């Protein structure tokens, strides 16, 4: 026994001082003891004499495991011994035959030991009550007279029974649900009334001498109220006792709160709604209303707040579902009575579950949707709900500085509040739809009060009021937004014209700008507000805000504003550009980029906004050229200077140069988004010329910095823009650009290169044939040398960054080949310089079409084959266009892709994408028959089908369907044929 205790102590050691080998030896030793047929006796004996809590815990855990796992194989004597021993321990008795005064009583141990003992007893109840051990509860009740230790243990047993078996808060198996029902039914019939009487007597007896014990009893009782006879609790004895405990000020808050929890369980109990309403009436809950005002920060106030919310929720449910108008009226009267207290606790108390309050208020507001107009009392309730929302969404001033500088604490608090506010904003929008005028007036008053409030609350109240106005916008439809006057118009005007002393605060500035942007539809029909909107974005409230996060966000939002207002802003262009001179200059001054901005794309939104403004055809041509030149010329000059300095290596920091060039490219790229292809190529070619000159300058970056990936990526992005902007006039610049981009490209850059080529093909179709014939050999040579010939590895350790890049390159290659084939450019594969890559391309496409794990990729490859068959299998003067291609298609592609790959059981017909792939495979067969006739049919049917053990009659029917004109009938038949052949074979045909 000493060895066992030592081994248990070593196995539990967390100090790190025990050698791992010794610990493993100890664990092995005690595991071996567990397998002993005498393990139950060993554990009970140690529980009687060992004072070491580690040993006690191990023994109880061991008993629990034995009962749970080996109960069915235990002998009757062993079960009886364990039952009697555990019950005696729980009753604070010494075991039979143990008279030694030095023996240990488990109930004198720490809480976790008593909880483990309760768990062991509950495991016995699971298997034995009521069929084997029917008297467990009845036998235990007399022992409660021994006092606090046994009463406390009884509470732990009831709690463990609820946690382990009865409570539906945990996922239960079907067997557990059956046992739970059996236990509850037996308890209701046999002992629940006695247990309730015991609860009442204990609380009455110990309320003054041991309030903590009474709290434990009430907390256990609360768990059981939901399924026992409610009459045992709701009577002239227990309900008065519970309310007395709640209301008596001298008692500890924990006891009073536990009593409130029991009343909440009574209120929440499921029952007939008419009976529920009668119960709620008779409780006279108004007795506790005053408690929440006494100390709103106390634990008791929180419990009472939860009780009142639950009570109100039940009343609301009664008012909605009861059919009798009188009963509905009674429900609403009781609800009106409790609502002021609910509003108060929501604003002033720490409520256990804010979500439940929001759900109640949402339900309450929903009852008003069909009422028009609202009564005076309902309007009062709406105002109180709005005040609840405003109070709840306010930030705590204690975090003001953290939120402004956005340190770690500030980010955490902002994230928490964003999540917390979601439900309250849903409630606000619901209120806004029911009572829009009241909501607008409330927001207006909130803004006014916030502006006038003291500086110690000003920031949070202004932010909350603006957030209300922002969220309210989601409940307003476009029609209402476009109405020029009325309360909403006054509110928008107030927003635009009010100066907030706290506007320098990050949160206030951000929500202000977001709110102005949200109500831009209103400004669209009210030109008189345009100057106010522009001022908000162009002064220190927006783009010139001292906080860089605000100014960046303002640039983005201003771009959105320009998109929505468009031509209305043409008269203001001069003023806007003048106000943005210093912002634009940051991009035109060398080495001006702060480290904070370097490499970031946020600042470029201001150039997109400018581009959208000056790129409109409403702008006079001369002015447009002047504006664009004033922006592009200094940017291009700066790039040229940077490139010259880079070539002469003057000792300047190359990282700063690269970051500067990146910023400039992004700025020009963003600027170009405002100019359409029609404008720069047809109506105003002078603008197109400026962009061509700019492109010429930026392409020099690839020459000076051929291996700097971020710069190559940015230049590629600009070429994408110029393809869209300059149209076919970009062609002269492409050979040089593509050559430079391809020269030093890594796999990741090759992906971007292929995407650019795909854009060119999709936009210009066969016009890019010459360019494509020039670059395709180099592209194919590079890619086929990089990509492995064997499939990519799978399993642990196979998902390295390098493999992921190669997989992405391969996926993009399939798209590239598909785009070429489907845009009448398949002749590119046959040019003299490209023919050498035809065979590896065919083998790659064949392997992929037959077995790639991505069904959509397989479909694309099958479609490529279909297109190549159509393009290349038209005989001229009896000669094949591509010698050997026809035989490859008939002998290899047809049998492997169109037959063997679909016979494989991994080809899952129940998958929607697989069915689409199957449709393409059937279409390929139809095309092959149309092109090759009986030559295809004879090989496919006479050689392929026999290998698949296809019966002759089905093969003949296939030929008939293929020769017909109904492709749907062919697809349906071929699917049934494949499924039939699968049933005939045990394995699956492998790709050959």
N, C-alpha and C positions, 0 to 999 in steps of 0.2 A: 504493500500500500504506500509505503514511503517512496518507493521508486515511481509509482504512478503519479503521486502528487508532484514530485520533482520534475517528471516528464511534462506534466500539464503546465507547471510554472515556466519551464523552458520554452514550451511551444507558444505560450502567450507573451513571451518577452518581446518588448518593442524598443528596448533601450539601445540595441545594437551591440551590446557587450558580449552576447552569446555567439559563439562561432556557428556559422551556417551548417557545418557538418554535424555538430552536436544537436542543433535544432532539428535537422532532418531526422536524426536518429531518435529524438524524443517524439516527433510526430509519428514516425513509424511504429514506435513502441505503443503509444496510446491508441493508434489505429488498430493494432493487433489486439489490444484489450477489448476494443469495441466489438470484435467478432466473437468474443467469448460467450458461451451459452449462459454464463453466470453474470453477464454485464449488468442486468437490472439489479441484482443483489449487491453487486459491487458499488453501483451508483447510490443506491439507497443507504448503504452502510457509510459511505463517505459523506453523504449529506447529513447524516446524524452526528458525525464526529469532526469533520474538517471545518476549521474556521477560515480557511483561505477562500476568498470569493471567486478566484479563478477556478478552483477545484469545484466549488458549488455550481458555478455556471456551466462548466464542462459536463458535470454529471447530469444536470437538468436538461442540457441540450442533447446529451446522449439518450436520455429517457424519451425525450420528444422524438428523436429520430427513430428509435426502436419501435415506438408505438405507431408512428406514422408509416413506416416502411414495412415493418415485420409483424404488424398486429395479427394478421390472419394466420400466421404460422406460430404464434405464441401459444403455449399450453394454457389451460384454464387456471391452473395454480399460479402460473407466472402473471397472468392478467390480474387475478385476484390480489396477488401480492403487491403489484404496482398500484392498483386501484386503491387498496387500503393504505398503503404507505403515503402516496401523494395526497390523499384526502386528509390523513392525519396531520401531515405537515401544514396543509392549508388551514386546518382548524386549530393550529397552535398547540397541538398535542405531541407528547413524546410517543414514538412508535412502540408497539407492543414488544416487551422484552428488553427495552432500552431504559434502564433506570438510573444510569450514570448521571450524576449532577453536572458532569463536564460536557454532556452531550449538547449539540447545537440545535437551535430552532431556526429554521429558514426564514420565518416571518420577522426575525430580528435583523435580517440582512438588509442590504441596500435595495433601493427601488427596482433596479434592473434584475436582481435575483428574484424578487417577488413577482415581477412581470413574467419572468421565464417559468416560474412555478405555475402561474395562472395559465400560461400557454400549454403546459403539459397537461393540466387538468382539463382544459377545453378540448385538447386532442382526444382524451378519453371520452368526453361527452360526445364528440363527433361520432365515435364508433359505437358507443354503448347506450346513449340516452335516446328514447326511454325504454328500448326493448330489453336491454340487459341490466342497466343501472338506472332504474326508474326513480329512485329516491334521492338522487344526488342533491337536488336543491332543497327538498324538504328536510333531508338530514343535516344540511349545512345551516339552515336558518336558526336552530336552537343555539348554535355556537356563537351567534352574533352577540349574545349576552356577555361574552368574555371581554367585550370592549373594543377599543379602537383598533388594535392590530388585526383582529378577525374581520371587523367591519371594513377596514381598508382593503384587506385581501379579497373580500367579497366583491367590492367595487372593481378591483383589478380583474377578477374572474369574469364579471359581467362585461367589462370593457373588452377583454380578450375575446369573449364569445362573439361580441358584436364585430370586432375587427376581423377575426379569423373566419367567421361563418355567416353572420346575419346581414351586416351592412352591405347595401348595394352601391356604396361609393367605390367599391373595388370590383374588378372583373371576376366573375365566378364561373366555374364550369357547371355543366348541367347537373352533374352528380352533387356538387356542393349546394346548388339551389334546392335540390330534392331533400337533402339532409337538413338544410336550414328551415324549410317548410315543416318537416317532421318535428324538429326541435321546438319551433315556435308554437305549433299546434299543441304539442304535449305540455309546454309551459303554460299556455293559456288555460288549458283544461285543469292542470294540476296545481300550479304554484304561483302564478302571476299575482293573484290577489294577496297571497301571503307575503310575497316580496314587496308589493306596494305598501302593505301595512307596515312592514319592517322599515321601509324608507321613511314613512311618515313618523314612526315612533323614534327612529334614530335622529332625524332632523329636529323634532320637537325636544328631544332630550339633550342633544349636544349643541344646539344652536349658540349658546353662550359660552359653554366650557371648551368646545373644540370646533370652531367655525370652519377650519380647514377640512376636517373630516366630513362635515355637512356639505361643503362644496363638492367634495369627491362623490358623495352619495347622489347629490342633485345632478352632477355631470353624467353619472352613469344612468340615472333615471331618464334624463333627456334623450338618450339614445334609444330608449325602449318605448317612449310615448307613441311613436309613429305606428306601432303594430299591436299594442295592447288595447284592451277595452278602455275607451276614453272616459267612461263613467267612473273608473277607478281613480282618475285624477280630477276630473271636473265634477266636484261635489262640494258639499258644504264644509268639508274638513280641509281638503288639500289646497283648493284654490285660495281660500282666505289665508292659509299658512304661507303660500308662495308670495302673495301680495304683501303680507305683513313683513316677510323677509326683505322684499324689495324696498319697502317704504321706510322701515325703521333705520334712522340715521346712524345709530350707534354701532351697527353691525359692520364687519369688514366688507369692503367693496367686492372682494372675490365671491363671498357668499351671496351677496345681493345680486351680483351679475349671473351667478349660477342659477338662482331662482328665476331671473328674467329669461335665461336660456330655456328653462322648462316651460315657461308661459309661451315662448315663441314656438316651441315644439307642439304645444296644444293648439295654438293658432294655425299652424301649418299642417296639421293632421288632415289627411284626405278623408272626406265624408260627403254625404248629401249636402248640396249647397244651401238648402233651406235650413237644415240642422246647423250647418256651419254659421249662417247668419245669426241664428238664435244664440249660438255659443258666443259669437263675437259681441253681440249686444250684452249678454249677461256678464261678460268679463269686466265691463266698466273700466276699460283700459285707460280712460282719461285720468285715472288716479295717478298715473306715472308721468303725465305730460310735464309736470313741473320739475322733475328730476334732472332733465337734460340741461336746464338753464342754470342749475346750481353750480356745476363745475364741468363745463363742456369738454375739458381736456382729460377727464378722469376715465378710468377703465369702465366704471359703471355707466357713464354717459354713452360710451361706445356700445355697450350691451343694450341699453335702452333704445338707442338709435336703431340698432338692428331689429329689435322687437317691434318698434313702431313702423318701420318700413315693411316688415313681414305682415303685420296687421293690416296696413293700408293695401298691400298687394292682394291679400285675401278678400278684402272688401271690394276692391276693383273687379276681381274675378266674379264675385257674387252679382255686382251691378250689371256685368256684361251678359251673364249666362242665365240668371233667373228670369222666368217668364212673367211673373206677376209684377204689375206696375207698382203696387204698394211695396213689395219687397225690394224692387229696384230703388224706389224712393228712400226706403230705410237705409239701404246700403250707401247711397249717395250722401245722406245726412250724416251717417257715421264717418264717411270718408271726408266730408267737409270739416268735420270736427277734428280729425287727426292731421289733416294736411298742413296746417300752420306749424305743427311740431315736426312733421317730416321735413318741411322746408328748412326749419331752424337747425335740425340736427345735420342736415346735409351741408349746410353752410358753416356750422360751428363745431361739429364733433368729428372725431376720427371714427369713421364707419368701417366695420370689418370688410364689407364688400360693396364698393362704390358701384360696381357693375349692376348689382341687383337694384340699387336705387334708380339708376338710369333706365333699366328695363321697366321698372314700375312707372316712372314718369313718362316713358315712351307710350306705354299702354294707356296711361291716363290722358295724354294728349290725343291719342288715336280716337278716344271716345268723343272728342269734340269735332272731328273732321266732318261729320254729317250735320253738325249744328250750325245754323246761320240765321241771324247773327248770334254771337256769343252773349251770354248774360253778363251782368256786371260782376257777379261772383266769379264766373269763369275767366273773365278778363283779368280779374285780380289774381287768380291762380296762374294765368299765363305770365303775368309780370313777376310773380314769385319764382316760377320755374326759370325764367330768364336770369333772375338775380342769382339763383342757385348755380346756373351754368357759369355766369361771370365770375362768381366767387371761386368755383372749383378750378377754372382754367388759369387763374392768376399764378404766376411764378412766385416763389418765396424770395423776398428781398435779400435773404442771406446769401443767395447764389448770384447776386447781380454782377459782381466783378468777374466771377468765374465764367458766367455766360457771355460777358462782353468780350473778354480776351479769348474765350473758348479753350480753356485748359482742360485737363483730363476730367476734373470734377464737373466743369461746365458742359462738356460733351455728354457725360453720363446723365446729368440732370435734364438737358435738352432732349435726349433720347427718351428718357422716362416720361417726360411731359408730353412729347409727341404721341406716344402710345396711350397715355392716360387720357388725353384730350379727345381721342377719336370718338368714343361713345358719346361724349358731351356735345360734340359738333353734330353727330347724327341727331341727337335730341334737339339741338338748335334749329336744324333744317326742318325738322318735323313741326316745331313750333312756328317757324317762319311761314310754312305753308298754311297752317291753320289760322294764324293771326299776323299777317304780314305788316299791317300798319302798326300794331302794338310793338312788334319786334323792331321795326325801323325806328320808332320813337325811343325805345329802350336803348338801342345802340347809339342814337344821337345824344341822349342824356348821359350815357356812359362816357362817350367821348368828351362831352362838355365837362362833366364832373372830374374826369381823369386829368384834363388839362388844368383845371383849377385846383386839383388836390395838392397836398404838401409834397415836397421833393422826396421825402423818404418812401412814399408809395407811388409817386408819379410814374416812374418807369413801368412798373408792373401793371398798373391800372390802364395806362395808355396802350401797352402791348395787348392786354386782354381785350380792350374795347375794339382795337383794330382787328384782332383775330376774330372777334365776333362778327364784325362787318365782312371780313374776308370769307368766313365759313357760310354766312348768310347768303352770299352770292350764289352758292350752289343750288339754293332752293328757288331762285328767281329764273323764270324762263326768258328767252330772248325778247319776246314781245313786250314784257314788262320793262326789261332793261332798256329798250329803245324809246320808251315814252319819255318825252323831254322834260316834263315838269312833275309836280307831285312830291310826296315825302321822300321818295328815293332820290330824286334830283337834288333836293335840298341837302340830303345826306352826302351825296357825292361832292357837291359844291363845298360843303363843310370840310370834307376830307381833303380836298385839293387846296383849300384856302387857309386851313388852320396851321399855325406854326407850333410845333411841340418843342418845349424847352429841352426835352430828353431825346431829340432826334439824333444826337451823336451816338446813342446806345445802339449796339449792333442789332439786337432783336427788334427794337422799335423800328429802326430804319428798314430792315428787311421786310417785316410784315406790312409796313406802310407801302412800299413799292409793289409788293405782291398784290395788295388790295387795289391800288390804283390800276394795275394791269388787268385785274379780274373785271373791273367795271368799264373796260375800254369800249364795249359795245354801246354803253350809254353815251360816251364822249363822241362816238362816231356820228350821232345824230344831233349833237349839240356843239357846233363849231366854236361857240363862245368860250368853251372850256379848254380849247387846244393849248392856249398859251400857259395855262395853269399846269397842264399835264407836262408840257415840255420843261417848264421851270422845275417841276418836281424831280425830273430825271437828270437835268443838266446842272443843277446847282449842288450844294453840299449835302443835300438830302439823298442824292443818287450817285451819279458817276464821279462826282467830286467829293464823295464822302471820305473822311479820313481813314475809315476802316477798309482795308483792301478787300476783305470778303464781301463787304457791302457794295463797293464800287464795281467789282467783277460781276456780281449778281445784277446790279443796275444796268450794266452794259448788255447783258443777255436779255433782260426784261425790256429794255429800250428797243432792242432789235425786234422783239415781238410786237411792241407798240407800233413801230414803223410798218411792220407787215400788215397790221390791222387797219391803220389809218391811211397809208399809201399816199394817193394824190392829194389828200387834204393837207399834207405837210409841205407840198412844193413851195408855197409862199414863205415858209419858215427856213428853207434850206440854208440861206446865207447865215442866218442867226445861229442855226444848229452847228454849222461847220465852224463858225467863229468860237462858239462855246467849247467845241471839242478840240481846238487847236493844241492845247497843252497835252491832252490825252493822246492824240495822234503823234505828237512830237516825241513821246516816250519810245515810239517804235522807230523813229528816224534819227535819234541821237545814238551814236556808237557807245557801246558798253554802258548804256543807261538802264539795262534790265536788272532789277534787283534780283537777288538770289531767290526771293519768294516767288517772283514771277517767271523766272527762267524756266524754259521748257514747258510752261503751262499754256493751255490753249484758251483759258478763260478770257484773257484780254482781247482776243481777236473778234469777239462778238460786236464790238463797237464799229469795226471795219465792215462787218456784214450789214449793220444798220445803215452806215453811210452809203455802202454800195446799193442797198435797196432804195435809198432816197435819191441818189444822183443817177441811178440806172433807169429811172422811169422815162418813158417817151414824152411825158408832160414837161420834162425839163428841156429848155431850148438847147439846140445842138451846140452852140458856141459855149454856153455856160457849162454844159455837160463835159465838153472836152477840157475846159478850164479846170473844173473841179477834179476830174480824173487825173489830169496831168499834175496838178498840185499835190496829189497823193502818191501817184506811181513814181514820178521822177525822183523825189528824195529817197524813197525806199530802194529803188534800183541803184541809185548812186551809192547808197550806203553798202549794198551788196557788192558792188564793183570795188569799192575801197577795201572792204573786208577781204575780198578774194585776192586783190593785189598784195595786201599786207601778208596774207597767208603764204603767198608764193615766195615773198622775200624773207620770210621767217624773221620778223623784227623783234622777237622776244616777247610778244604779247601772249596772254593766256589763250591757247587754242580752244579751251572749253568755253570760255566766254564768247569767243567769236562764233563758235558753232551754235551756242544758245541764241545769240543775237540773230544769226541768219535764220534759224528755225522760226523765231518770232516774226521776222519779216515775211517769210514765205507764207506763214499762217495768216498774216494780215492781208497780203495780196490775194491769197486764196479766198478769204472771207469777203473781201471787197468785190471780187469778180462775180459772186453769187447774185448780185443785183442786176446783172446785165444778161439779156436774152440773146440767143443765137441770131434771131432775126434782126435785132437792133444792131449788133456789132458787125454783121456780115452784109446786110442788105440796106437798111435805112441809114445807118451812120458808120460807114467803113472806117472813118478816122479813129473811132473808138477801138475797132478791131485791130487797127495798126498798132495802137498803144499796147494792147495786150500781147500782140506778137513780139514787139520789141522787149516787153517784160519777160516773155517766155525765153527769148534768146539769152537774156541776162541770166536767168535762173538756171538754164541748162549748163552754164559755165561752172556751176557748183559741182556738177558731177565730174567735171574734168579736174578741178582743183582738190576736191575732197572725194575721191573715187571709192573710199572704203568706209566712210562714216555713215552707218546704217540709218540713224535718225534723219540725216539730211536727205539721203536717197529716198526714204519713205515720204518725206514732205514734198520733195520735187515730184515724185510719182503722183501724189495726191493732187498737185497743181496741174500736172498733165491731164489727169482725169477731168479737172474743171475746164481746162482749155478745149478738150475734145467736145464737151457739151456747149461751151461758149463760142468757139471759133468754127465749129463744124469742119467741113472738108478743107477749109483753109489752113488747118493745123498740119496737113500732110507733109509739107516741106520740112517741118521740124522733127518729124517722127523718126526717120532713119537714124539721125545722130543721137536722139534721146534714147531710143530703144537699144542702140548699140552700147551706149554708156551704162544703161541700167542692167543689161545682160552681162556685161564684162566681169563685174566683181560680185555677182549675186550669190548669196548663200541660199539654202533651201527655203528659209522663211521669206527672203526677199523675192525668190522665184515665184512664190505664191502671189505676191502683190503684182509682179510682172505679168503673170498669166491673167490675173483679173483685169489688168489694163488692156491686154490684147483682146480679151473677151468683150470688153466694152467697145473697142474699136470695131470688132466684127459685127456685134449686134447693132451698132449705129450705122455703119457704112456698108455692110454686106460685102458684095463682091468687089467693091472699090478698093478694098485693102488686099486684094489677091497678090499684087506685086510685093507689097511690104511683107506679107505673110510668107510668101515663097522665099524671101530673103532671110527671114529670121528663124523659120521653122527648123531647119537643120541644126542650127546652133542650140535652139531650145530643146529639141528632142535629144541631141547628143548629150547635153548637160544633164537632163532629167533621167535618161535611161542609164547614165553612168552613176547617178546618185542613188536612185531607187534600187533596193535589193530585188533580186530575181525571185527569191523565195518569199512566202507569206511572212508578214510581220509576226514576231513571237507574241505569245499570250501567256498570262499567268503572272505570279508574283515577280516584281522587279522588271517587268517588261515595259512599263509605262514611263520610260525616261523622257526627258525633254527632247532629246534628239529623235527618238522614235515618234513622238507626237508631231514634231515638225515634218518628218518624212511622211507620215500618214496624211497630214494636212496637204502637203505637196501632191501626194498621189490623188486625193479627192479633187483637188483643183485641176489636176491634169485630166481627169475624166471629164470634168465640165468643159475644159478647153477643147478636147477632142470632139465632144458632143456639139459644141457651138460651131466648130469648123464644119463638121459633117452636115449639120442641119441648116447651114447658110450657103449652100451651093459652093463650098470651097474644098470639097474632098479631093479635087485635082492637085491641091497643094501637097498631099501625101505622095503623089506620083512624080513630082518634079525630079530631075536627075540627081540633085543633091540630097533629096529627101528619101529616095527609094531604099537606101541602106537601113533606114529605121522602120521600114514597113513591117518586117517580120517581128521584131521585138514588140511593136505596137499591137500587132494582131495577137500575139501570144498573151500579152497583158490583158487585152480586152476579152479574150476567150476565157482565161482563168477567172477574171472578175465576173463575167456574165454567168459563169457556171457555179461559182461558189462564194462570192463575197458576202460577208455577214450583213452588210447594209443592202436591203432589198432595193432601195431607190437607186443606189449606185449600179446594181445589176441591171435594173431597168434601163438606165441611161446607156449602158454598154450594148444591150440588145438593140436599142434604138439606133445606135451608131452602125451596127452591123446591117440593120434594115436599110439605112440610108446608103451605105456603101454598096449593098447588093443592087439597089435601084440605080445608083450612079455608074457602077463599073461593069454591070453585067448586060450591057447592050452591045451585041457583036456587030462590028463593022467589017464588012467583006469577009465574014466567017472567022475573023481573028478575035481573040480575047483582048480586051483593053488592058487587063492585068493578068498576065499568064499565071496560071496556078490558083488564082483566087477562087474560081468557081468550084474546083475540086476541093479546096480547103473548106469552103462553106458547106458543101454537100457531105463530105466525108468526116469532117471534124466538128465544125460548128453545129450542124443540124443534129447529129446524134448525141453529142456531149451536152450541148446547152438545151436543145429542145426536147430531149428524151431523158437521158440519164440524170440530169440535174433535177428535173421535176419528179422523177421516180424516188429520189432520195427523200426519206421521211422528214428531214429537216425543212423541206419545202411545205410550209404550213398554209393550207388553203383557207383556214379560218381567219387568217390575217388579211386586212384590207389591202395593204401595200403589196403583199404577195400575189393577191388576185390581179392587181394592176400589172405586175410583172408578168404573170401568166398570160394576160391578154396580149402583151407585146410578143411573147414567145409564140403564141398561136398566130399572130399577125405575121411574124417572120416566116412561119411555115407557109402561109398563104402566098407571101411575096416570092418565096423560093419556088413554089409550084408554078406561079405565073411566069417566072423568069426561066426556070430550068425544065419545066414540064415533067415528063415521065422519068427523065434522068434523075431528078431529085426523088421522085416517088418510089422508083424501083430500089434505090439505095437505102432510103429511110425505112421503107416497109420490109424489104427483103433481108436487110442486114441488121438494122436497128431493132425492129420489133421482135425477131426471133430471139435475140440476146435477152430481151425483156420477157420472154415466154408469153408473147401475145398470141391469143388464139386467132386462127385464120379468119373466122367470121368477123371478128372485131377489126382486124386489119383491113378487111374489105370495106367494112362500113366506114372506117376512117377515110379511105380513099374516096368514097362517095361524098362524104361531108366536105372534104378538102376541095373536091372538084366543083362543089356547089357554090352558090353566091351568098349564103347566109353565114356570116362570120360568127354571129352569136350562137347559132346552132353548132358550128364547128367547135367553138370554145367550150360549150356545155358538154358536148360529147367527149372531147379530148380530156376534160377534167374527170369525167366518170370513168374513162378508159384508164387513166393514170391511177385512180383510186382502186380500180378493179385489179390492175396489175400489182399494186402494192400488197393487196391481200393474198396474192398467190406466192409471194416471196417472203422468206423469213428475214432476210437481211435487206440491204439496200445496195444498189449499184454504185460503184465509186466512179468518180470522174476519170476518164481514160485519156 
